[in-house]
């Protein structure tokens, strides 16, 4: 059965067939450019983007600085012993002065256990000027009075 179709098969296998197929395939590839970019459109888009960014920066600079970002922090200061004078500790803590730091009016004594109370005190700070880590470290420097310092609340104003 296959032998009878030998002439038809031989005519299909000519030397011109692969070259013709390759030429047709190359022609198809030229028509479709999947990853090509239109350089003219890209340059125009970049120019418009740069103009808009410059206009935004100019508008932002014209406004000037906004109000300072502030936070209210509640510190819990735990003493070493029950007989630690929390009033004296409060005076020491409020003696810490930094630019952008305002202490609350009065600290609170909150009982923990076995007669030990902790001192809870509020402070308002400007975020750009005062670091909470620095402030906590300065409170911890009162080693005779302070066992630990925790931030109980931190609110952005």
N, C-alpha and C positions, 0 to 999 in steps of 0.2 A: 504494500500500500504506500509506504513512504518512498519507495524506489520510483513509483510512477510519477511522483511530484518532484523529482530530482531537478528537472529543468527550471521549474518555477522557483525552487529554493536557490539554485545557482544564480538566477538572475537577481535575486534580492541581495546576494552577497557580492556586491561589486566593490571596487576600491573607492568609488565616489560616495558611497553611502555614509561612511564615518565622517568624511570631510564635510559633506552636506549637513549632517546632523550637528557637527561641531559649529559650523557657521550659523546655523539656525539658533543654536543654544546661545552663542555669543551675541547675536542680535537681540534675543530676548533679555539678556542681562543688561544691555545698554538701555533698554526702555524703562526698566524698573530700578530705581535707586532708593533702597529702603532706608539707608542710614545717611543719606546726603543732607547737606544743610544749605539753606539759602543764605549766603554770606551777606547779601545786600540787606535782607530783612533783619539779620542778627545785628549788623552795625547800627541800623536805625533804632532797633529796640534798646541797644546799649546806650545810645545817645539820649533817648527819651528817659531811660532809667536814671542816668547821671544827672540830667536836668531836674528831675523830680526830687532826687536825693539832695541836691544842692539847695533847692527851694525849701525843702523840709528843714534842713540844717539851719538855714538863714531864719526861718520862722521860729524855730526852737531857741536860737540865740537871742532873738529880739524879745522874747518873753521874759528872759531873765530867770534867776533861780526861784523856785517855788518855796513854799514854807518848809521849814526844817522838819524832818521826820523824827518824831519823838515816840518814846515807849515808856510805859509805867511798869516797873518791876517790883515784885514783892519778894523780899529776901527773908528766909528763915535761918536765923543764926542760933545754933545749938551750943550751949556752954558745956564745960567739962564736968561741973559738979552742981549740985542743988544749991549750994551756998554762994554761987557766983553772983556778984552784984550786977543785975541786968541794967539798972539805971546808969551805972558807970560805963557798961559796955555800950549802951545806946549813945552816950556822950562821945565815946571814942569813935564809934562808927560815923556819927554825924559830923565829926571833926574832919573827916575825909572830904577834901574839896577838889573838884575838877571842873574845868570849863564845860558847861552843858549838863551839870548834875545838880538836881534839886531834891533834897530829902523831904520826906513827909513830915507832918506836924508832930505826931506822937507814935512811938512804937507800941506794940501790944505784947503782953506776956501771956503766952499760951501754954497751959500745963501739958506735959508729955506723959510722965509716969514717975512714981516714987518721989514726988515733990520737986522734980526737975521741970523747969519751964524753959521754953524757947522764946527768943525775941523775934517778932515779926515786924518788919519795917519796910515802908514803901519809899521808892525813889522814882523820880521822873528824869529821864536821860534823853539827850539828843543822840540819835543813833550814829551820826557821822563823827561825833566828838568823844563819846564815852564807850569803851569796850566793857561788856559785862564780865569778861574774864579778868581784865585788869582790876575792876572794882571788887570782884570776889577775892582776888589775890590780896588786895590791900586790906580787906576785912580779915582774912585769914592770918595776916601778920600779927594780930593781937593774940599770940599763942597762949598766953596765960588765961585768957577768957574763952576763946573760941575753939570748939572741937570741930565743927563743920559749918559750911554755909551752903544752903540750897536756894534755888530760885523756885518759889512756890507758884508764881504767876508772872506772865509776861504778856502785856497787852500793847499793841500798836495804837497810838493816838492819832 
